[in-house]
Amino acid sequence: MSKKIWEFKQLASNPDSVDLYVYGDIESDSYDWWWDETVESETSANHFKNELEKYSEVKEINLYVNSYGGSVYEAMSIRNQLKRHNAKVIGIVDGFAASAASFILTGCDIVKMYSNTMQMVHNMWMPACGNASQLRKSADDLDKIMEGNRKAYIEKSNGKLTEEKLIELLDGESWLTAEECYQYGLCDEIIDDNVDLEVAKQMMQKVNKTFEQQVNYNKALMKMLKEDSKAKDHNKGEIPKQKTNADKLKMIFKNKMKEGK
């Protein structure tokens, strides 16, 4: 199977501490219509809860972050789970902590950043559809949600960041250096060393490539299903002598699952 995007690691030499690597997008659970089942995302709040419960007795959690962000709804829950945990939570930015990933860091007791790493903050957005009244309500809902989000950043800043300044940063979709994060209280310590951002970049590219391959697979699958549907409509009443494209693709996918690829 492929390497997990998020991973908890506990060393036998130090059972009181656990390392968590948040490398990749933050995504909610989804539903697989092909297999008729819920698919648990390994970066969802639900999966995070199940994993974190295995380490309820640890005294220290080291949270290593290199993520462009993702779902703020998932990040909200993950952040609060960290706040509830009895362990001391130390966040370390290994590359980029953007968007929802920066929000998760507000749940850490201490945030450390290498001198060449960055955080990015912005106002959340979501797709919306409907009539004028429904669209206005969606905008009002976003404003309400952002009120709660701002409180988390301000609480983390420990008085260094005013709401007025935070709104300015969020409106500007601001990329913040380690020095700026320290100035605004979003970082507690700057590690006077440069992390290899090329490694961080390669990790993000690998994650994005995996996601792109899955998207392309889904597109190809939908195309084949449509073609098969048209063929069946055209040949109603006939007994198919060969497997359809969708049948073939499904068989290939099943074989790959069995092989663990």
C-alpha atoms as one frame of an Amber mdcrd trajectory, in Angstrom:
protein
   0.000   0.000   0.000   1.098   3.633  -0.458   2.765   5.532   2.353   0.347
   7.313   4.654   0.121  11.070   4.212  -0.387  11.665   7.937   1.437   9.416
  10.349   1.834   8.979  14.106   5.223   7.659  15.237   6.130   6.598  18.754
   9.670   5.578  19.607  10.164   2.672  21.984  12.951   4.663  23.627  10.513
   7.444  24.597   6.968   6.080  25.106   5.839   9.359  26.703   6.218  11.216
  23.403   4.641  10.783  19.960   5.474  12.452  16.648   2.703  13.316  14.191
   3.556  14.238  10.613   0.864  16.345   8.936   2.125  16.206   5.360  -0.650
  16.771   2.852  -4.095  18.261   2.363  -6.729  18.194   5.106  -9.744  16.393
   3.675 -13.013  15.096   5.068 -14.326  11.555   4.736 -16.044  10.768   1.434
 -18.497   8.290   0.009 -17.454   5.786  -2.646 -20.460   5.226  -4.889 -18.648
   2.461  -6.731 -18.198   0.299  -3.639 -21.202   1.756  -1.774 -19.219   2.604
   1.342 -17.839   5.504   3.341 -14.149   6.122   2.724 -12.282   7.428   5.745
  -9.758  10.061   4.760  -6.504   9.668   6.663  -6.444  13.463   7.042  -9.984
  13.849   8.377 -10.952  14.820  11.913 -12.620  11.430  12.321  -9.447   9.531
  11.417  -7.369  11.890  13.560  -9.631  11.186  16.552  -9.286   7.426  16.123
  -5.494   7.683  15.890  -5.108  10.176  18.749  -7.110   7.950  21.091  -4.337
   5.351  20.811  -1.984   7.821  22.503  -4.194   9.129  25.304  -1.453   8.642
  27.911   1.459  10.376  26.166   2.820  13.527  27.764   4.140  15.219  24.626
   2.952  15.446  21.008   5.314  16.804  18.355   3.239  18.001  15.400   5.319
  18.379  12.218   3.486  20.362   9.532   3.956  20.715   5.778   0.531  21.334
   4.263  -1.244  23.716   1.906  -4.388  23.389   4.039  -7.781  22.033   3.075
 -11.093  21.740   4.903 -11.456  24.261   7.724 -14.290  22.161   9.181 -11.907
  19.239   9.667  -9.131  21.548  10.916 -11.476  23.069  13.496 -12.166  19.692
  15.050  -8.516  18.585  14.894  -7.422  21.833  16.560  -9.909  21.353  19.408
  -8.928  17.710  19.852  -5.349  18.851  20.400  -6.511  21.491  22.872  -8.379
  18.848  24.900  -5.478  16.413  25.027  -3.528  16.375  28.282  -0.176  16.239
  26.483   2.002  19.242  25.753   1.570  19.895  22.031   4.547  21.285  20.129
   3.993  22.357  16.522   7.006  22.419  14.176   6.623  23.912  10.694   8.709
  21.812   8.307   7.849  23.783   5.179   4.482  25.476   4.747   1.534  25.741
   7.109  -1.078  27.328   4.886  -4.758  28.032   5.334  -6.409  25.324   7.473
  -2.982  23.956   8.446  -2.125  27.276  10.116  -5.438  27.012  11.982  -4.457
  23.612  13.400  -1.287  25.215  14.791  -3.435  27.468  17.010  -4.183  24.311
  19.019  -0.511  23.855  19.919   0.990  24.986  23.233   4.210  25.960  21.458
   4.822  26.603  17.756   8.335  26.463  16.333   9.306  27.495  12.811  12.529
  27.074  10.889  13.785  30.467   9.769  12.880  29.897   6.114   9.402  28.396
   6.601   6.056  30.172   6.258   2.439  30.271   7.334  -0.445  31.559   5.206
  -3.734  32.914   6.571  -6.872  33.905   4.680 -10.638  34.048   4.965 -12.342
  30.727   4.401 -14.412  30.148   1.291 -16.914  27.575   0.137 -18.914  26.793
  -3.013 -22.498  28.028  -2.947 -25.536  27.758  -5.160 -29.150  28.806  -4.981
 -31.254  31.924  -5.293 -30.194  35.407  -4.184 -31.518  34.889  -0.647 -29.652
  31.601  -0.226 -26.413  33.092  -1.558 -26.669  35.998   0.883 -27.201  33.507
   3.708 -24.078  31.601   2.634 -22.074  34.828   2.879 -23.546  35.572   6.325
 -22.717  32.020   7.452 -19.100  32.479   6.359 -18.882  35.719   8.345 -20.124
  33.906  11.459 -17.688  31.034  11.019 -14.811  33.462  10.543 -15.648  35.126
  13.859 -14.821  31.841  15.583 -11.725  31.308  13.465 -10.368  34.745  14.365
 -10.797  34.010  18.065  -8.529  30.976  17.719  -5.744  32.997  16.054  -6.090
  35.850  18.564  -6.029  33.422  21.494  -2.850  31.852  20.121  -1.207  35.270
  19.648  -1.419  35.923  23.400  -2.152  39.616  22.934   0.333  40.275  20.114
  -2.309  40.323  17.384  -5.308  42.645  17.361  -8.504  41.651  15.594  -8.157
  44.667  13.310  -4.693  43.551  12.190  -5.804  39.937  11.855  -8.702  40.926
   9.581  -6.220  42.873   7.440  -3.981  39.795   7.164  -6.890  37.484   6.383
  -8.321  39.824   3.750  -4.891  40.009   2.118  -4.418  36.223   1.969  -1.069
  36.834   3.643   2.027  34.650   3.452   3.922  35.231   6.694   7.605  34.566
   7.311   8.789  32.972  10.532   9.823  36.429  11.773   6.370  37.856  11.035
   4.655  34.902  12.697   6.817  35.471  15.777   5.937  39.160  15.733   2.198
  38.367  15.613   2.395  35.585  18.199   1.567  32.796  15.763   5.031  31.361
  16.399   6.752  31.069  19.786  10.252  30.149  18.682  12.320  30.492  15.525
  14.768  27.690  14.875  17.923  29.414  13.641  18.476  26.968  10.840  17.132
  26.471   7.333  14.994  23.438   6.655  15.450  21.895   3.220  12.407  23.309
   1.427  13.199  21.226  -1.636  12.335  18.128   0.406   9.132  19.809   1.573
   8.307  20.813  -2.006   8.906  17.281  -3.287   6.648  15.855  -0.593   3.845
  18.243  -1.564   4.319  17.441  -5.263   4.130  13.715  -4.499   0.902  14.185
  -2.561  -0.577  16.383  -5.294   0.422  13.849  -7.987  -1.332  11.062  -6.088
  -4.445  13.202  -5.822  -4.270  14.105  -9.525  -3.979  10.429 -10.474  -7.077
   9.631  -8.423  -8.992  12.479 -10.097  -7.948  11.260 -13.549  -8.959   7.714
 -12.634 -12.393   8.938 -11.521 -12.818  10.927 -14.751 -11.868   7.904 -16.859
 -14.256   5.751 -14.876 -17.168   8.153 -15.358 -16.424   8.387 -19.093 -16.470
   4.604 -19.435 -19.679   4.319 -17.451 -21.369   6.824 -19.776 -20.097   4.998
 -22.858 -21.299   1.672 -21.514 -24.677   3.154 -20.659 -25.079   4.421 -24.236
 -23.985   1.059 -25.638 -26.468  -0.825 -23.491 -29.285   1.534 -24.520 -28.355
   1.003 -28.154 -28.274  -2.777 -27.808 -31.249  -3.362 -25.532 -32.317  -6.956
 -25.441 -28.978  -8.262 -26.693 -26.824 -10.420 -24.477 -23.354  -8.862 -24.278
 -20.631 -11.208 -25.455 -17.771  -9.203 -23.911 -17.186  -7.302 -20.720 -17.917
  -3.594 -20.830 -15.159  -1.043 -20.316 -16.458  -0.364 -16.813 -16.377  -4.076
 -16.006 -12.793  -4.270 -17.219 -11.751  -1.211 -15.242 -13.460  -2.509 -12.132
 -11.631  -5.825 -12.470  -8.273  -4.051 -12.899  -8.971  -1.939  -9.824  -9.944
  -4.979  -7.769  -6.768  -6.792  -8.784  -4.643  -3.797  -7.806  -6.368  -3.673
  -4.418  -5.583  -7.360  -3.915  -1.976  -6.816  -4.878  -1.721  -3.934  -2.413
  -0.691  -1.419  -5.065
